[in-house]
Amino acid sequence: MTRHFNFCSGPATLPTAVLERARDEMLDYQGRGLSVMEMSHRSDTFIDIAERAEADFRQLMGVPDNYSVLFMQGGATQQFACVPLNLLGAGGSGSYLDTGIWSQKALKEGRHLATASVAASAEDNGYTAAPAPRAILPASDAAYLHYCDNETIGGLQMDRVPEADLPLVCDMSSSILSKSVDVSKFGVIYAGAQKNIGPAGITVVIVRDDLLERARADTPTMLNWKAFADEGSMLNTPATYAWYLAGLVFDWLGEQGGVAAIERLNRRKAAKLYDAIDASGFYRNPIAAANRSLTNVPFVLHDASLNATFLEESEAAGLLTLKGHRSVGGMRASIYNAMPEEGVDRLVDFMGDFERRYG
Ligand SMILES: *Cc1c(COP(=O)(O)O)cnc(C)c1O
């Protein structure tokens, strides 16, 4: 058996130790004689798995007691709809920072379901730097300010939490648990699991409890945060196996020393890769230094006609899924928590070798 280094943006690589534990527990979960996949979500055993995952997540993130943690489905994309539905019950509009493709998708859904406008955009700088704090001007009737902490496709990451006199709503799909965050600054944080939490199928939502009272009356029950909070995220059958695997990832992250420790490692991994890009005349990343993503590193080759060769040779070297998003072109290396430093070292070595041969 060989496990290659997988740089996919999502579903992304998982810690090998987590997959091994899932394998060992798959047929017979801790002597119960059945798999977690086959268990009632109402059974004591599964309730225990679910509660432990939530408690571990709360501890890792430092979630204050006046916040609910929800385990939903539908991905981060479903939360683009949940945000206006759950926060605009008393009217008003949604205000959005535009820092790239995922922000724009959230904004589009905001406009589809309610009134939404742009508080500030990175369009002026070609989406290479976050909007300046003083440029952030939410509409006067705005009920929340939405932003994306880390644009997974463009590789643009916010270098600070925006200041606004409004509940902040943050899409942290590709950066959650990769760095320390002060949850108390936020009204709502949400993240699809398949980048830094576990397999696809589950979406974690952190909501400050006072915001659970603001849903529009026409909000479908399955999109209603309060309904999920009231029922311990078990309004219907949750994604039980994905929830269990997320719990194994939280355990693993605790064993690595928690978020502060993994952040130090992530910073070292990212610095190695950006330094290699900057030191070469062959590769380029256009993002302003302060806004370079810790987890998603896009780069282009100076000669785009070498892209196919780069991808073929990198795959052959056991470095998988480096192709960039079609809207950006070039390459993208996603280096979430589960990517070992050795994977980044191998990539940097490969890039240097490729440049020597083709540069
Ligand atoms: C992947 C991603 C999404 C979409 O997630 P789904 O779970 O596929 O809906 C949204 N926002 C960001 C920042 C992402 O990285």
The ligand as an SDF file (V2000), in Angstrom:
LIG
                    3D

 15 15  0  0  0  0  0  0  0  0999 V2000
  -15.2380   24.5210   -0.6440 C   0  0  0  0  0  0  0  0  0  0  0  0
  -15.7620   25.8550   -0.2320 C   0  0  0  0  0  0  0  0  0  0  0  0
  -17.1350   26.1730   -0.2880 C   0  0  0  0  0  0  0  0  0  0  0  0
  -18.1640   25.2100   -0.8310 C   0  0  0  0  0  0  0  0  0  0  0  0
  -18.2790   24.1270   -0.0150 O   0  0  0  0  0  0  0  0  0  0  0  0
  -19.3540   22.9730   -0.2690 P   0  0  0  0  0  0  0  0  0  0  0  0
  -19.2640   22.2170    1.0110 O   0  0  0  0  0  0  0  0  0  0  0  0
  -18.9070   22.2350   -1.4820 O   0  0  0  0  0  0  0  0  0  0  0  0
  -20.6760   23.6250   -0.4660 O   0  0  0  0  0  0  0  0  0  0  0  0
  -17.5430   27.4180    0.1510 C   0  0  0  0  0  0  0  0  0  0  0  0
  -16.6610   28.3020    0.6280 N   0  0  0  0  0  0  0  0  0  0  0  0
  -15.3430   28.0510    0.6830 C   0  0  0  0  0  0  0  0  0  0  0  0
  -14.4130   29.0850    1.2190 C   0  0  0  0  0  0  0  0  0  0  0  0
  -14.8540   26.8190    0.2540 C   0  0  0  0  0  0  0  0  0  0  0  0
  -13.5420   26.5460    0.3240 O   0  0  0  0  0  0  0  0  0  0  0  0
  1  2  1  0
  2  3  1  0
  2 14  2  0
  3  4  1  0
  3 10  2  0
  4  5  1  0
  5  6  1  0
  6  7  2  0
  6  8  1  0
  6  9  1  0
 10 11  1  0
 11 12  2  0
 12 13  1  0
 12 14  1  0
 14 15  1  0
M  END
$$$$
